[in-house]
Amino acid sequence: MTELELNPGDVVIIRAFDDVPEHLFRVEVVFEDCVTGFAVTGPLAGSYGEPALEMIVRLISTN
């Protein structure tokens, strides 16, 4: 995947894992190897998470 320029407030798609389907995620903080924020859709909607950058499928919208 190409390096993404991620910023707080961006919405990305997180790939499916375990029993959790692909879902939207709003970024709050960007680190070197992961982002923090909250799931927007799916069974984890409203839940805090720290997905690794390699779990990001693509950028949906920017802040």
N, CA, C and O atoms as a GROMACS GRO file, in nm:
protein
  252
    1MET      N    1   0.084  -0.119   0.000
    1MET     CA    2   0.000   0.000   0.000
    1MET      C    3   0.088   0.124   0.000
    1MET      O    4   0.192   0.128   0.066
    2THR      N    5   0.047   0.225  -0.073
    2THR     CA    6   0.117   0.352  -0.078
    2THR      C    7   0.104   0.423   0.056
    2THR      O    8   0.002   0.412   0.124
    3GLU      N    9   0.208   0.497   0.093
    3GLU     CA   10   0.202   0.575   0.217
    3GLU      C   11   0.087   0.675   0.211
    3GLU      O   12   0.076   0.752   0.116
    4LEU      N   13   0.003   0.672   0.311
    4LEU     CA   14  -0.109   0.766   0.320
    4LEU      C   15  -0.069   0.884   0.408
    4LEU      O   16   0.004   0.868   0.506
    5GLU      N   17  -0.116   1.000   0.371
    5GLU     CA   18  -0.101   1.118   0.455
    5GLU      C   19  -0.227   1.126   0.540
    5GLU      O   20  -0.329   1.180   0.496
    6LEU      N   21  -0.220   1.073   0.662
    6LEU     CA   22  -0.335   1.072   0.751
    6LEU      C   23  -0.327   1.184   0.852
    6LEU      O   24  -0.220   1.220   0.900
    7ASN      N   25  -0.443   1.238   0.884
    7ASN     CA   26  -0.454   1.347   0.981
    7ASN      C   27  -0.572   1.322   1.073
    7ASN      O   28  -0.665   1.250   1.036
    8PRO      N   29  -0.571   1.381   1.192
    8PRO     CA   30  -0.685   1.369   1.281
    8PRO      C   31  -0.813   1.415   1.210
    8PRO      O   32  -0.814   1.516   1.141
    9GLY      N   33  -0.920   1.338   1.228
    9GLY     CA   34  -1.047   1.369   1.166
    9GLY      C   35  -1.071   1.292   1.037
    9GLY      O   36  -1.185   1.284   0.990
   10ASP      N   37  -0.966   1.236   0.977
   10ASP     CA   38  -0.983   1.157   0.854
   10ASP      C   39  -1.064   1.031   0.884
   10ASP      O   40  -1.060   0.978   0.995
   11VAL      N   41  -1.136   0.985   0.784
   11VAL     CA   42  -1.210   0.859   0.794
   11VAL      C   43  -1.147   0.760   0.696
   11VAL      O   44  -1.128   0.791   0.579
   12VAL      N   45  -1.115   0.642   0.747
   12VAL     CA   46  -1.051   0.538   0.667
   12VAL      C   47  -1.134   0.410   0.674
   12VAL      O   48  -1.220   0.395   0.760
   13ILE      N   49  -1.105   0.318   0.584
   13ILE     CA   50  -1.164   0.184   0.591
   13ILE      C   51  -1.062   0.092   0.654
   13ILE      O   52  -0.946   0.086   0.611
   14ILE      N   53  -1.104   0.019   0.756
   14ILE     CA   54  -1.021  -0.081   0.821
   14ILE      C   55  -1.061  -0.218   0.765
   14ILE      O   56  -1.179  -0.250   0.758
   15ARG      N   57  -0.963  -0.298   0.725
   15ARG     CA   58  -0.992  -0.429   0.667
   15ARG      C   59  -1.054  -0.522   0.771
   15ARG      O   60  -1.039  -0.503   0.891
   16ALA      N   61  -1.124  -0.623   0.721
   16ALA     CA   62  -1.188  -0.721   0.807
   16ALA      C   63  -1.081  -0.801   0.884
   16ALA      O   64  -0.972  -0.826   0.832
   17PHE      N   65  -1.115  -0.839   1.006
   17PHE     CA   66  -1.027  -0.923   1.087
   17PHE      C   67  -1.113  -1.005   1.182
   17PHE      O   68  -1.221  -0.962   1.223
   18ASP      N   69  -1.066  -1.123   1.217
   18ASP     CA   70  -1.142  -1.215   1.303
   18ASP      C   71  -1.287  -1.222   1.254
   18ASP      O   72  -1.310  -1.255   1.138
   19ASP      N   73  -1.384  -1.191   1.339
   19ASP     CA   74  -1.525  -1.191   1.299
   19ASP      C   75  -1.578  -1.050   1.275
   19ASP      O   76  -1.699  -1.030   1.268
   20VAL      N   77  -1.488  -0.953   1.262
   20VAL     CA   78  -1.528  -0.814   1.242
   20VAL      C   79  -1.514  -0.779   1.093
   20VAL      O   80  -1.406  -0.792   1.037
   21PRO      N   81  -1.624  -0.736   1.029
   21PRO     CA   82  -1.618  -0.702   0.887
   21PRO      C   83  -1.544  -0.568   0.864
   21PRO      O   84  -1.520  -0.492   0.957
   22GLU      N   85  -1.510  -0.544   0.739
   22GLU     CA   86  -1.452  -0.415   0.701
   22GLU      C   87  -1.542  -0.303   0.752
   22GLU      O   88  -1.665  -0.315   0.745
   23HIS      N   89  -1.483  -0.195   0.804
   23HIS     CA   90  -1.564  -0.088   0.862
   23HIS      C   91  -1.492   0.048   0.854
   23HIS      O   92  -1.371   0.055   0.832
   24LEU      N   93  -1.571   0.153   0.872
   24LEU     CA   94  -1.516   0.289   0.873
   24LEU      C   95  -1.462   0.321   1.011
   24LEU      O   96  -1.514   0.275   1.113
   25PHE      N   97  -1.355   0.403   1.012
   25PHE     CA   98  -1.286   0.437   1.136
   25PHE      C   99  -1.242   0.582   1.127
   25PHE      O  100  -1.181   0.622   1.029
   26ARG      N  101  -1.274   0.662   1.230
   26ARG     CA  102  -1.233   0.804   1.235
   26ARG      C  103  -1.104   0.815   1.315
   26ARG      O  104  -1.097   0.774   1.430
   27VAL      N  105  -1.002   0.870   1.251
   27VAL     CA  106  -0.869   0.883   1.310
   27VAL      C  107  -0.865   1.001   1.407
   27VAL      O  108  -0.913   1.110   1.376
   28GLU      N  109  -0.806   0.978   1.525
   28GLU     CA  110  -0.785   1.086   1.621
   28GLU      C  111  -0.639   1.124   1.632
   28GLU      O  112  -0.605   1.243   1.633
   29VAL      N  113  -0.550   1.023   1.638
   29VAL     CA  114  -0.406   1.048   1.649
   29VAL      C  115  -0.334   0.954   1.552
   29VAL      O  116  -0.369   0.837   1.541
   30VAL      N  117  -0.232   1.007   1.484
   30VAL     CA  118  -0.153   0.926   1.391
   30VAL      C  119  -0.015   0.904   1.451
   30VAL      O  120   0.055   0.998   1.486
   31PHE      N  121   0.023   0.776   1.464
   31PHE     CA  122   0.156   0.739   1.512
   31PHE      C  123   0.234   0.678   1.397
   31PHE      O  124   0.182   0.661   1.287
   32GLU      N  125   0.358   0.645   1.421
   32GLU     CA  126   0.445   0.588   1.318
   32GLU      C  127   0.394   0.453   1.268
   32GLU      O  128   0.409   0.422   1.150
   33ASP      N  129   0.335   0.372   1.356
   33ASP     CA  130   0.293   0.238   1.318
   33ASP      C  131   0.144   0.209   1.332
   33ASP      O  132   0.098   0.101   1.295
   34CYS      N  133   0.068   0.305   1.386
   34CYS     CA  134  -0.076   0.284   1.405
   34CYS      C  135  -0.148   0.417   1.414
   34CYS      O  136  -0.087   0.524   1.416
   35VAL      N  137  -0.280   0.409   1.419
   35VAL     CA  138  -0.364   0.526   1.445
   35VAL      C  139  -0.453   0.493   1.564
   35VAL      O  140  -0.475   0.376   1.596
   36THR      N  141  -0.504   0.595   1.627
   36THR     CA  142  -0.604   0.574   1.732
   36THR      C  143  -0.730   0.647   1.690
   36THR      O  144  -0.725   0.742   1.611
   37GLY      N  145  -0.842   0.603   1.744
   37GLY     CA  146  -0.968   0.668   1.712
   37GLY      C  147  -1.085   0.577   1.743
   37GLY      O  148  -1.077   0.491   1.831
   38PHE      N  149  -1.196   0.597   1.670
   38PHE     CA  150  -1.319   0.526   1.698
   38PHE      C  151  -1.381   0.468   1.572
   38PHE      O  152  -1.381   0.532   1.467
   39ALA      N  153  -1.433   0.348   1.583
   39ALA     CA  154  -1.506   0.286   1.473
   39ALA      C  155  -1.633   0.365   1.449
   39ALA      O  156  -1.701   0.405   1.543
   40VAL      N  157  -1.665   0.389   1.323
   40VAL     CA  158  -1.784   0.466   1.286
   40VAL      C  159  -1.898   0.373   1.247
   40VAL      O  160  -2.015   0.404   1.274
   41THR      N  161  -1.867   0.260   1.184
   41THR     CA  162  -1.968   0.166   1.140
   41THR      C  163  -1.934   0.025   1.187
   41THR      O  164  -1.827   0.002   1.244
   42GLY      N  165  -2.025  -0.067   1.164
   42GLY     CA  166  -2.001  -0.207   1.196
   42GLY      C  167  -2.031  -0.239   1.341
   42GLY      O  168  -2.079  -0.154   1.416
   43PRO      N  169  -2.002  -0.363   1.381
   43PRO     CA  170  -2.035  -0.408   1.516
   43PRO      C  171  -1.954  -0.337   1.625
   43PRO      O  172  -1.992  -0.340   1.743
   44LEU      N  173  -1.844  -0.273   1.588
   44LEU     CA  174  -1.762  -0.201   1.686
   44LEU      C  175  -1.791  -0.051   1.687
   44LEU      O  176  -1.718   0.025   1.752
   45ALA      N  177  -1.894  -0.006   1.618
   45ALA     CA  178  -1.927   0.137   1.609
   45ALA      C  179  -1.926   0.201   1.747
   45ALA      O  180  -1.991   0.153   1.840
   46GLY      N  181  -1.853   0.310   1.759
   46GLY     CA  182  -1.842   0.382   1.885
   46GLY      C  183  -1.729   0.334   1.974
   46GLY      O  184  -1.699   0.396   2.076
   47SER      N  185  -1.666   0.224   1.936
   47SER     CA  186  -1.558   0.167   2.018
   47SER      C  187  -1.423   0.228   1.981
   47SER      O  188  -1.394   0.254   1.865
   48TYR      N  189  -1.342   0.250   2.083
   48TYR     CA  190  -1.206   0.300   2.066
   48TYR      C  191  -1.120   0.188   2.010
   48TYR      O  192  -1.140   0.071   2.041
   49GLY      N  193  -1.022   0.224   1.926
   49GLY     CA  194  -0.931   0.125   1.873
   49GLY      C  195  -0.796   0.184   1.836
   49GLY      O  196  -0.781   0.306   1.828
   50GLU      N  197  -0.700   0.096   1.815
   50GLU     CA  198  -0.564   0.135   1.776
   50GLU      C  199  -0.516   0.044   1.663
   50GLU      O  200  -0.423  -0.034   1.682
   51PRO      N  201  -0.580   0.053   1.545
   51PRO     CA  202  -0.539  -0.036   1.436
   51PRO      C  203  -0.401   0.001   1.379
   51PRO      O  204  -0.365   0.119   1.370
   52ALA      N  205  -0.327  -0.103   1.340
   52ALA     CA  206  -0.198  -0.083   1.274
   52ALA      C  207  -0.222  -0.020   1.136
   52ALA      O  208  -0.327  -0.041   1.076
   53LEU      N  209  -0.125   0.055   1.089
   53LEU     CA  210  -0.139   0.121   0.959
   53LEU      C  211  -0.166   0.022   0.846
   53LEU      O  212  -0.237   0.055   0.752
   54GLU      N  213  -0.109  -0.098   0.855
   54GLU     CA  214  -0.130  -0.196   0.748
   54GLU      C  215  -0.273  -0.249   0.742
   54GLU      O  216  -0.309  -0.318   0.647
   55MET      N  217  -0.355  -0.219   0.843
   55MET     CA  218  -0.496  -0.260   0.841
   55MET      C  219  -0.583  -0.161   0.765
   55MET      O  220  -0.700  -0.190   0.738
   56ILE      N  221  -0.528  -0.046   0.729
   56ILE     CA  222  -0.604   0.056   0.657
   56ILE      C  223  -0.609   0.019   0.509
   56ILE      O  224  -0.506   0.005   0.444
   57VAL      N  225  -0.730   0.005   0.457
   57VAL     CA  226  -0.752  -0.029   0.316
   57VAL      C  227  -0.736   0.096   0.230
   57VAL      O  228  -0.663   0.095   0.131
   58ARG      N  229  -0.806   0.203   0.269
   58ARG     CA  230  -0.795   0.330   0.195
   58ARG      C  231  -0.856   0.444   0.275
   58ARG      O  232  -0.929   0.424   0.372
   59LEU      N  233  -0.823   0.563   0.232
   59LEU     CA  234  -0.874   0.687   0.291
   59LEU      C  235  -1.007   0.718   0.225
   59LEU      O  236  -1.017   0.719   0.102
   60ILE      N  237  -1.111   0.744   0.305
   60ILE     CA  238  -1.245   0.775   0.254
   60ILE      C  239  -1.268   0.925   0.248
   60ILE      O  240  -1.311   0.976   0.145
   61SER      N  241  -1.241   0.995   0.357
   61SER     CA  242  -1.261   1.139   0.360
   61SER      C  243  -1.159   1.205   0.448
   61SER      O  244  -1.108   1.145   0.543
   62THR      N  245  -1.130   1.328   0.417
   62THR     CA  246  -1.032   1.402   0.496
   62THR      C  247  -1.103   1.505   0.582
   62THR      O  248  -1.216   1.545   0.554
   63ASN      N  249  -1.035   1.546   0.686
   63ASN     CA  250  -1.089   1.642   0.781
   63ASN      C  251  -1.113   1.774   0.714
   63ASN      O  252  -1.158   1.869   0.779
   0.00000   0.00000   0.00000
